[in-house]
Amino acid sequence: MSIRSATTGITFLILLCPTLARSQWVQTNGPYGGSVYCFAKSDTNLFVGAPFGVYCSTDGGSTWASASWGLTGGNVHALAVVGTDLVAGTAGGVFRSTNNGASWISAGLAPRPVDAFAVGPAAGGTGVTNLFAGTYLYDAGVFLSTDNGANWTRPGSPGYVFALAMVDTNLFAGTYGGVFRSTDNGTSWMPTGLSGIWVQAFAVSPKSSGYGMNLWAGTYSNGVFLSADTGGSWTWEGSGLTNPRIATITSHGSDVFCGGSGGAYRFTNAGSNWISVSSGLLNNEVFALWADSAKVLCGTPGGVFLSADSGTSWTAMNAGLSRAHVRVLAAVGDTLIAGTEAAGVFVSTNNGGDWSAATTGLPIGNIKTLFVGANNLLAGTPGLGAYLLSDFNGTWVPVNGGLTNQTVNAFTPCGTKLFAGTNSGVFLSTDNGANWTVGAVGLADSAVQCLTSLGLDLFAGTSSGVFVSTDFGFSWSAADTGLTNTDVRAFAANGVGLFAGTGGGVFLSTNAGAIWTRVFYDTWDTTITSLAVSGDRIFASTPSVIYVAKEYGTNWTLACDERPGVRSALLAKGTNLFAGNDGGVWKRPLSEMVVSVQSQSGIVPVEFELSQNYPNPFNPSTTIRYALPNRSFVTLHVFNIVGQRVSTLVCGDQEAGYHEVRFDGSGLASGVYFYRIHAGSYTKTRKLLLLR
């Protein structure tokens, strides 16, 4: 959010893409498999903490349902069971549920982010159960509750706390500066070693002798350490770890599991090394692990994976769980395809009514681009190249012959040939991706972010502008005249010309890239993440909202009333616009997104002017007129009384003259609203009144 001041002296708190009653965006049923940060078990119920709250499974993880009513803290990074209560550590404090997650109430420590819990008997044999919470911001340290979170005290602090563990009545805290121990309910702390090492996770396991407990510490950059004497001394146990960044560690019986930036690992008392157990995870990043006698659960950016054989193999268990972050959309016939940031590829044959995973053979869940060919589907990945799927129920196979750079950011056909944009230029295939040859002569920036073609001309968007090739990629020349922002992220073409989405708005070329003109720039949302075309309409997604314009893209209307817009991927298919983001895939009928602006030619005004809307009061629509003495870039927004932007009526370059636009207040509550224009250096705000 940002603070803006209007010429009337009113200060507005601007919230991008607010939730409105008139919103017609509908969330489809998936794809599933978003980030999972932590686990807990209460009786037969399994719980996971995720960016959007808590989810519960009553069938061992096969299916999940949201269990977040009343949980407003977001980003649940810690869960614990205290008696019959469940507590959640969020980005905004602690929440408690007394009914297995059916509802939650705030349990204090707001606004502190809580990353760790520990539960155990109070020192001194009082019979009290202690709940400890570790925080790292806002009066950071360890907090204690003896009544399941109803009240908290801060008896003492070892500093910024990222992990907690109990061994008998000894409380351990993992901090930036090593491990600290308290034997008096957190009142006093003493260092126990690992000085200067950032400790992120703990686990406790029985010793092989059957007497006493081992304490394991997972660190940010130094692997794993073990203490067999309650923190008295530590030994490094990092042999076999290919990446020393450990985010989580857990144990069951003699097995110890850890995970982090190098995937998942298992350590047994029979061995002296960690063994990688990441096959089938689709992710090298592991956030959370949990184990019992029957299974191991692994939380990743792509959801939950379950292993019934101590990590030898994994199966995704994400039905109903969160929503995967969708970064690319494609379609063929009646089939909708979504490529995600961490959970692989999903397919829907009923406009998002349900989704099925198409991940067999994919070694990675991170999909950067998709291409639908005549008889196949190609997926581009970061670092592992291109993969081909000949049947949606089949197996992906690598098609990387000649692909010397295997970070594939974009595909496009041109003539009978297929091109791939990578971090080292453009590659050409004449056999549907089975083999590739490089052609990047004259391509000044080798990192290609997007590709498209017009006729037999091939266009590459890079962080240094647009390049064009007229010889199928063997030579390139700059095509960026007029392109005032050269960070080119997306292309789209309609009957008018070629549009380029950049880090500074949308540009249009009507002469095959020879000259570009900026047709869209929002001072609050400058970066364009995706473009899509449907008939004579062009859609542009920014990090916060989605806009729509017609033909030349000179007048833009807000098309995003709710969730879509956050780093969205766009696809116009059939009668719907689909938007993919960190909440899955959403859709909205194209018929609801219209551009409503008219210009009145004739006499050119001598000065800028914003007229009072008519009628005023109004129900449900009104007309707003304004005058431009010269060609200007114009934005016209409507705000509610608390400064939330409820509509963008105009956003683009307009010719000199008198203009008018219709504002439809359907779905808005009665009350006072404000409309504000920016045109060149001119700014004006007026009030309008909606009466039902």
Residue pairs with C-beta under 8 A, 6 or more apart in sequence:
1 13
1 14
1 15
1 16
2 14
2 524
3 11
3 12
3 13
3 14
4 11
4 12
4 14
4 643
5 11
5 12
6 12
6 674
6 676
6 683
6 685
7 683
7 684
7 685
8 674
8 685
10 643
10 674
10 685
11 643
12 639
12 643
12 674
13 642
13 643
13 644
14 524
14 639
14 643
14 644
14 645
15 643
15 644
15 645
16 524
16 525
16 544
16 545
16 565
16 645
17 544
17 545
17 560
17 561
17 562
17 563
17 565
17 566
18 561
18 644
18 645
18 646
19 561
19 562
20 561
20 562
20 646
20 667
20 668
21 667
21 668
21 669
22 561
22 666
22 667
22 668
23 561
23 562
23 667
24 561
24 588
24 589
24 592
25 560
25 561
25 562
25 563
25 564
25 579
25 586
25 587
25 588
26 586
26 587
26 588
27 323
27 563
27 583
27 584
27 585
27 586
28 348
28 351
28 352
28 353
28 355
28 584
28 585
28 586
28 587
29 352
29 353
29 354
29 355
30 323
30 324
30 346
30 348
30 352
30 354
30 355
30 584
30 585
31 323
31 324
31 326
31 338
31 340
31 343
31 346
31 355
31 357
31 584
31 585
32 303
32 318
32 319
32 320
32 321
32 322
32 323
32 324
32 343
32 355
32 584
33 302
33 303
33 304
33 316
33 318
33 321
33 322
33 323
33 324
33 340
33 342
33 343
33 357
34 50
34 51
34 52
34 301
34 302
34 303
34 321
34 322
34 323
34 324
34 325
34 343
34 582
35 50
35 51
35 287
35 299
35 300
35 301
35 302
35 303
35 322
35 342
36 48
36 49
36 50
36 287
36 288
36 299
36 300
36 303
36 304
36 321
36 322
37 48
37 49
37 50
37 51
37 75
37 76
37 77
37 287
37 288
37 299
38 48
38 49
38 76
38 77
38 78
38 79
38 287
38 288
38 299
39 46
39 47
39 48
39 49
39 79
39 288
39 289
39 290
39 297
39 299
40 46
40 47
40 49
40 79
40 80
40 81
40 86
40 290
41 47
41 81
41 290
41 292
42 81
42 84
42 86
42 100
43 100
44 58
45 56
45 57
45 58
45 100
45 101
46 56
46 57
46 58
46 60
46 61
46 297
47 54
47 55
47 56
47 57
47 67
47 79
47 86
47 101
48 54
48 55
48 57
48 64
48 79
48 288
48 299
48 304
48 321
49 76
49 77
49 78
49 79
49 88
49 89
50 76
50 321
50 322
51 74
51 75
51 76
51 322
51 582
52 66
52 68
52 74
52 322
52 323
52 583
53 66
53 67
53 68
53 71
53 74
53 76
54 66
54 67
54 68
54 71
54 76
54 79
54 88
54 101
54 104
55 64
55 65
55 66
55 67
55 68
55 320
55 321
55 322
56 64
56 65
56 66
56 67
56 100
56 101
57 63
57 64
57 65
60 295
60 306
61 295
61 297
61 304
61 306
61 317
62 317
62 319
63 319
63 320
64 304
64 318
64 319
64 320
64 321
65 320
66 320
67 97
67 100
67 101
67 102
68 101
68 104
69 102
69 103
69 104
70 95
70 103
70 104
70 105
71 88
71 90
71 95
71 104
72 92
72 95
72 106
73 88
73 90
73 91
73 92
73 93
73 95
73 106
73 110
74 90
74 91
74 92
75 90
75 91
75 113
76 88
76 89
76 90
77 89
77 90
77 91
77 113
77 114
77 115
78 88
78 89
78 114
78 115
78 116
78 117
78 133
79 86
79 87
79 88
79 89
79 117
80 86
80 87
80 89
80 117
80 118
80 119
80 131
81 87
81 119
82 119
82 129
82 131
82 148
82 149
83 129
83 148
84 98
85 96
85 97
85 98
85 148
85 149
86 96
86 97
86 100
86 101
87 94
87 95
87 96
87 97
87 107
87 117
87 131
87 148
87 149
88 94
88 95
88 96
88 97
88 104
89 113
89 114
89 115
89 116
89 117
89 133
90 113
90 114
91 113
92 110
92 111
92 112
92 113
93 106
93 107
93 108
93 109
93 110
93 111
93 112
93 114
94 106
94 107
94 108
94 109
94 114
94 133
94 149
94 152
95 104
95 105
95 106
95 107
96 104
96 105
96 107
96 148
96 149
97 103
97 104
97 105
107 145
107 148
107 149
107 150
108 145
108 149
108 150
108 151
108 152
109 133
109 135
109 143
109 152
111 138
112 135
112 137
112 138
112 139
112 140
113 135
113 136
113 137
114 133
114 134
114 135
115 134
115 135
115 136
115 161
115 162
115 163
116 133
116 134
116 161
116 162
116 163
116 164
116 174
117 131
117 132
117 133
117 134
117 164
118 130
118 131
118 132
118 134
118 164
118 165
118 166
118 171
118 172
119 129
119 130
119 131
119 132
119 166
120 129
120 130
120 166
120 168
120 169
120 171
121 127
121 128
121 129
121 130
121 169
122 128
122 129
122 130
122 146
122 169
122 185
123 169
123 183
123 184
123 185
124 169
124 185
128 146
129 146
130 144
130 145
130 146
130 185
131 144
131 145
131 146
131 148
131 149
132 142
132 143
132 144
132 145
132 164
132 166
132 171
132 186
133 142
133 143
133 145
133 152
133 164
134 141
134 142
134 161
134 162
134 163
134 164
134 173
135 141
135 142
135 143
135 161
136 160
136 161
136 162
139 154
140 157
140 159
140 160
140 161
141 154
141 156
141 157
141 158
141 159
141 160
141 161
142 154
142 155
142 156
142 157
142 158
142 161
142 164
142 171
142 173
142 182
142 186
143 152
143 153
143 154
144 152
144 153
144 154
144 155
144 185
144 186
145 151
145 152
145 153
155 185
155 186
155 187
156 182
156 186
156 187
156 188
156 189
157 189
158 173
158 175
158 180
158 182
158 189
159 175
159 176
159 177
159 180
160 175
160 176
161 173
161 174
161 175
162 174
162 175
162 176
162 198
162 199
162 200
162 201
163 172
163 173
163 174
163 199
163 200
163 201
163 202
163 217
163 218
164 171
164 172
164 173
164 174
164 202
165 171
165 172
165 174
165 202
165 203
165 204
165 215
166 172
166 204
167 204
167 213
167 215
167 230
168 213
168 230
169 183
170 181
170 182
170 183
170 230
170 231
171 181
171 182
171 183
171 185
171 186
172 179
172 180
172 181
172 192
172 202
172 215
172 231
173 179
173 180
173 181
173 182
173 189
174 199
174 200
174 201
174 202
174 217
175 198
175 199
176 198
177 191
177 195
177 196
177 197
177 198
178 191
178 192
178 193
178 194
178 195
178 196
178 197
178 199
179 191
179 192
179 193
179 194
179 199
179 217
179 227
179 231
179 234
180 189
180 190
180 191
180 192
181 189
181 190
181 192
181 230
181 231
182 188
182 189
182 190
192 227
192 231
192 232
192 234
193 227
193 231
193 233
193 234
194 217
194 219
194 225
194 234
197 219
197 220
197 222
197 225
198 219
198 220
198 221
199 217
199 218
199 219
199 220
200 218
200 219
200 220
200 246
200 247
200 248
201 217
201 218
201 246
201 247
201 248
201 249
201 258
202 215
202 216
202 217
202 218
202 249
203 215
203 216
203 218
203 249
203 250
203 251
203 256
203 258
204 213
204 214
204 215
204 216
204 251
205 213
205 214
205 216
205 251
205 253
205 254
205 256
206 212
206 213
206 214
206 253
206 254
207 213
207 214
207 228
208 254
208 269
212 228
213 230
214 226
214 227
214 228
215 226
215 227
215 228
215 230
215 231
216 224
216 225
216 226
216 237
216 249
216 251
216 256
216 258
217 224
217 225
217 226
217 227
217 234
217 249
218 224
218 246
218 247
218 248
218 249
218 258
218 260
219 225
219 244
219 246
220 245
220 246
221 244
221 245
222 236
222 238
222 244
223 236
223 237
223 238
223 241
223 244
223 246
224 236
224 237
224 238
224 241
224 246
224 249
224 258
224 267
224 274
225 234
225 235
225 236
225 237
225 238
226 234
226 235
226 237
227 233
227 234
227 235
237 267
237 274
238 244
238 274
239 272
239 273
239 274
240 265
240 273
240 274
240 275
240 276
241 258
241 262
241 265
241 274
242 262
242 263
242 276
243 260
243 261
243 262
243 263
243 284
244 262
245 260
245 261
245 262
246 258
246 259
246 260
247 259
247 260
247 261
247 286
247 287
247 288
248 258
248 259
248 260
248 286
248 287
248 288
248 289
248 299
249 256
249 257
249 258
249 259
249 289
250 256
250 257
250 258
250 289
250 290
250 291
251 257
251 291
252 291
252 292
252 293
252 296
253 293
254 268
254 269
254 270
255 266
255 267
255 268
255 291
255 310
256 266
256 267
256 268
257 264
257 265
257 266
257 267
257 277
257 289
257 291
257 296
257 311
258 264
258 265
258 267
258 274
258 289
259 265
259 286
259 287
259 288
259 289
259 298
260 285
260 286
261 284
261 285
262 276
262 278
262 284
263 276
263 277
263 278
263 281
263 283
263 284
263 285
263 286
264 276
264 277
264 278
264 281
264 286
264 289
264 298
264 311
265 274
265 275
265 276
265 277
265 278
266 274
266 275
266 277
266 310
266 311
267 273
267 274
267 275
277 307
277 310
277 311
277 312
278 284
278 311
278 314
279 312
279 313
279 314
280 305
280 313
280 314
280 315
281 298
281 300
281 305
281 314
282 300
282 302
282 305
282 316
282 342
282 343
282 344
282 359
282 362
282 363
282 364
282 365
283 300
283 301
283 302
283 342
283 364
283 365
283 366
284 364
285 300
285 301
285 342
286 298
286 299
286 300
287 299
287 300
287 301
288 297
288 298
288 299
289 296
289 297
289 298
289 299
290 296
290 297
290 299
291 297
294 308
295 306
295 307
295 308
296 306
296 307
296 310
296 311
297 304
297 305
297 306
297 317
298 304
298 305
298 306
298 307
298 314
300 342
300 365
301 325
301 341
301 342
301 343
301 365
302 316
302 318
302 324
302 340
302 342
302 343
302 344
302 365
303 316
303 317
303 318
303 321
303 322
303 324
303 342
303 343
304 316
304 317
304 318
304 321
305 314
305 315
305 316
305 317
306 314
306 315
306 317
307 313
307 314
307 315
316 343
316 357
316 359
318 324
318 343
323 582
323 583
323 584
324 338
324 340
324 341
324 342
324 343
324 346
324 584
325 340
325 341
325 342
325 343
325 567
325 581
325 582
326 338
326 339
326 340
326 341
326 569
326 580
326 581
326 582
326 584
326 585
327 339
327 340
327 341
327 367
327 368
327 567
327 569
327 580
328 338
328 339
328 367
328 368
328 369
328 370
328 569
328 580
329 336
329 337
329 338
329 339
329 370
329 569
329 570
329 571
329 578
329 580
329 585
330 336
330 337
330 339
330 370
330 371
330 372
330 377
330 571
331 337
331 372
331 571
331 573
332 372
332 377
334 349
335 347
335 348
335 349
335 392
336 347
336 348
336 349
336 351
336 352
336 571
336 573
336 578
336 585
337 345
337 346
337 347
337 348
337 358
337 370
337 372
337 377
338 345
338 346
338 347
338 348
338 355
338 580
338 585
339 345
339 367
339 368
339 369
339 370
339 379
340 346
340 365
340 366
340 367
341 365
341 366
341 367
342 365
342 366
343 357
343 359
343 365
344 357
344 358
344 359
344 362
344 364
344 365
344 367
345 357
345 358
345 359
345 362
345 367
345 370
345 377
345 379
345 389
346 355
346 356
346 357
346 358
347 355
347 356
347 358
347 392
348 354
348 355
348 356
348 585
351 574
351 576
351 587
352 578
352 585
352 587
355 585
358 389
358 392
358 393
358 396
359 365
359 396
360 394
360 395
360 396
361 387
361 389
361 395
361 396
361 397
362 379
362 387
362 396
363 384
364 381
364 382
364 383
364 384
366 381
366 382
367 379
367 380
367 381
368 380
368 381
368 382
368 407
368 408
368 409
368 410
369 379
369 380
369 408
369 409
369 410
369 411
370 377
370 378
370 379
370 380
370 411
371 377
371 378
371 380
371 411
371 412
371 413
371 418
373 413
373 418
373 432
373 433
374 432
375 390
375 432
376 388
376 389
376 390
376 432
376 433
377 388
377 389
377 392
378 386
378 387
378 388
378 389
378 399
378 411
378 418
378 432
378 433
379 386
379 387
379 389
379 396
380 386
380 408
380 409
380 410
380 411
380 420
381 387
381 406
381 407
381 408
382 407
382 408
383 406
383 407
384 398
384 406
385 398
385 399
385 400
385 403
385 406
385 408
386 398
386 399
386 400
386 403
386 406
386 408
386 420
386 433
387 396
387 397
387 398
387 399
388 396
388 397
388 398
388 399
388 432
388 433
388 434
389 395
389 396
389 397
399 433
399 434
399 435
400 406
400 436
401 434
401 435
401 436
402 427
402 435
402 436
402 437
402 438
403 420
403 422
403 427
403 436
404 424
404 438
405 422
405 423
405 424
405 425
405 427
406 422
407 422
407 423
408 420
408 421
408 422
409 421
409 422
409 423
409 447
409 448
409 449
409 450
410 420
410 421
410 448
410 449
410 450
410 451
411 418
411 419
411 420
411 421
411 451
412 418
412 419
412 421
412 451
412 452
412 453
412 458
413 419
413 453
414 453
414 456
414 457
414 458
414 472
414 473
415 453
415 456
415 472
416 430
417 428
417 429
417 430
417 472
418 428
418 429
418 430
418 432
418 433
419 426
419 427
419 428
419 429
419 451
419 453
419 458
419 473
420 426
420 427
420 429
420 433
420 436
420 451
421 448
421 449
421 450
421 451
421 460
422 447
422 448
423 446
423 447
423 448
424 438
424 440
424 446
424 447
425 438
425 439
425 440
425 443
425 446
425 448
426 438
426 439
426 440
426 443
426 448
426 451
426 458
426 460
426 469
426 473
426 476
427 436
427 437
427 438
427 439
427 473
428 436
428 437
428 438
428 439
428 472
428 473
429 435
429 436
429 437
439 469
439 472
439 473
439 474
439 475
440 446
440 473
440 476
441 474
441 475
441 476
442 467
442 475
442 476
442 477
443 460
443 462
443 467
443 476
444 462
444 464
444 465
444 467
444 478
445 462
445 463
445 464
445 465
445 467
446 462
447 462
447 463
448 460
448 461
448 462
449 461
449 462
449 463
449 488
449 489
450 460
450 461
450 488
450 489
450 490
450 491
451 458
451 459
451 460
451 461
451 491
452 458
452 459
452 491
452 492
452 493
452 498
453 459
454 493
454 498
454 512
456 470
456 472
457 468
457 469
457 470
457 512
457 513
458 468
458 469
458 470
458 472
458 473
459 466
459 467
459 468
459 479
459 491
459 498
459 513
460 466
460 467
460 468
460 469
460 476
461 488
461 489
461 490
461 491
461 500
462 486
462 488
463 486
463 487
463 488
464 486
465 478
465 479
465 480
465 483
465 486
465 488
466 478
466 479
466 480
466 483
466 486
466 488
466 500
466 513
466 516
467 476
467 477
467 478
467 479
468 476
468 477
468 479
468 512
468 513
469 475
469 476
469 477
479 509
479 512
479 513
479 514
480 486
480 516
481 514
481 515
481 516
482 507
482 515
482 516
482 517
482 518
483 500
483 502
483 507
483 516
484 504
484 518
485 502
485 503
485 504
485 505
485 507
485 526
486 502
487 502
487 503
487 504
487 527
488 500
488 501
488 502
489 501
489 502
489 503
489 527
489 528
489 529
489 530
490 500
490 501
490 528
490 529
490 530
490 531
491 498
491 499
491 500
491 501
491 531
492 498
492 499
492 501
492 531
492 532
492 533
492 538
493 499
493 533
494 533
494 535
494 536
494 538
494 551
495 536
496 508
496 510
496 551
496 552
496 553
497 508
497 509
497 510
497 511
497 552
498 508
498 509
498 512
498 513
499 506
499 507
499 508
499 519
499 531
499 533
499 538
499 553
500 506
500 507
500 508
500 509
500 516
501 528
501 529
501 530
501 531
501 540
502 527
502 528
503 526
503 527
503 528
504 518
504 521
504 526
504 527
505 518
505 519
505 520
505 521
505 522
505 526
505 528
506 518
506 519
506 520
506 521
506 528
506 531
506 538
506 540
506 553
507 516
507 517
507 518
507 519
508 516
508 517
508 518
508 519
508 552
508 553
509 515
509 516
509 517
517 653
518 633
518 653
519 549
519 552
519 553
519 554
519 652
519 653
520 528
520 540
520 547
520 549
520 553
520 556
520 651
520 652
521 633
521 651
522 542
522 547
522 635
522 648
522 651
523 635
523 678
524 544
525 542
525 543
525 544
525 545
526 542
527 542
527 543
528 540
528 541
528 542
529 541
529 542
529 543
529 567
529 568
529 569
530 540
530 541
530 568
530 569
530 570
531 538
531 539
531 540
531 541
531 570
532 538
532 539
532 570
532 571
532 572
532 577
533 539
533 572
534 572
534 577
534 590
536 550
536 551
537 548
537 549
537 550
537 572
537 590
537 593
537 595
538 548
538 549
538 550
538 553
539 546
539 547
539 548
539 559
539 570
539 572
539 577
539 593
540 546
540 547
540 548
540 549
540 556
541 547
541 564
541 565
541 567
541 568
541 569
541 570
541 579
542 565
543 565
543 566
543 567
544 560
544 565
544 566
545 558
545 559
545 560
545 565
545 648
546 558
546 559
546 560
546 564
546 565
546 568
546 570
546 577
546 579
547 556
547 557
547 558
547 559
547 560
547 648
547 651
548 556
548 557
548 559
548 593
548 594
548 595
549 555
549 556
549 557
549 595
549 652
550 595
553 652
554 652
554 653
554 654
555 595
555 597
555 650
555 651
555 652
555 654
556 595
556 648
556 650
556 651
556 652
557 593
557 594
557 595
557 596
557 597
557 648
557 649
557 650
557 651
558 647
558 648
558 649
559 577
559 588
559 593
560 579
563 581
563 583
563 586
564 579
564 581
564 586
564 588
565 579
565 581
566 581
566 582
566 583
567 581
567 582
568 579
568 580
568 581
569 579
569 580
569 581
570 577
570 578
570 579
570 580
571 577
571 578
571 580
572 578
572 590
575 589
575 590
575 591
576 587
576 588
576 589
576 590
577 587
577 588
577 589
577 590
577 593
578 585
578 586
578 587
579 585
579 586
579 587
579 588
580 586
596 649
596 661
596 662
596 664
597 649
597 650
597 659
597 660
597 661
597 662
598 659
598 660
598 661
599 654
599 655
599 657
599 658
599 659
600 657
600 658
600 659
600 660
601 657
602 657
602 658
603 658
604 629
604 656
604 657
605 627
605 628
605 629
605 656
605 657
605 658
606 629
607 627
607 629
608 626
608 627
608 628
608 629
608 632
608 679
608 680
608 682
608 684
609 626
609 627
609 684
610 624
610 626
610 675
610 677
610 684
610 686
611 624
611 625
611 626
611 627
612 686
613 622
613 623
613 624
613 663
613 675
613 686
613 688
614 622
614 623
614 625
615 622
616 622
616 688
616 689
617 688
617 689
617 690
617 691
618 665
618 688
618 689
618 690
618 691
619 665
619 690
619 691
619 692
620 664
620 665
620 666
620 668
620 690
621 662
621 663
621 664
621 665
621 666
622 662
622 663
622 665
622 688
623 660
623 661
623 662
623 663
624 636
624 649
624 660
624 661
624 662
624 663
624 675
625 658
625 659
625 660
626 634
626 636
626 658
626 659
626 660
626 677
626 679
627 657
627 658
627 659
628 634
628 654
628 655
628 656
628 657
628 659
628 679
629 656
630 656
630 680
631 653
631 654
631 655
631 656
632 653
632 654
632 656
632 679
632 680
632 682
633 652
633 653
633 654
633 679
633 680
634 650
634 651
634 652
634 653
634 654
634 659
634 677
634 678
634 679
635 648
635 650
635 651
635 677
635 678
635 679
636 648
636 649
636 650
636 651
636 661
636 675
636 676
636 677
636 678
637 645
637 647
637 648
637 649
637 675
637 676
638 645
638 646
638 647
638 648
638 649
638 663
638 673
638 674
638 675
638 688
639 645
639 646
639 673
639 674
639 675
639 676
640 646
640 668
640 671
640 673
640 674
641 671
641 672
641 673
641 674
646 668
646 673
647 663
649 661
649 663
649 675
650 659
650 661
650 677
663 675
663 688
665 673
665 690
668 690
669 690
670 690
670 691
670 692
671 689
671 690
672 687
672 688
672 689
673 687
673 688
673 689
673 690
674 685
674 686
674 687
674 688
675 685
675 686
675 688
676 683
676 684
676 685
676 686
677 683
677 684
677 685
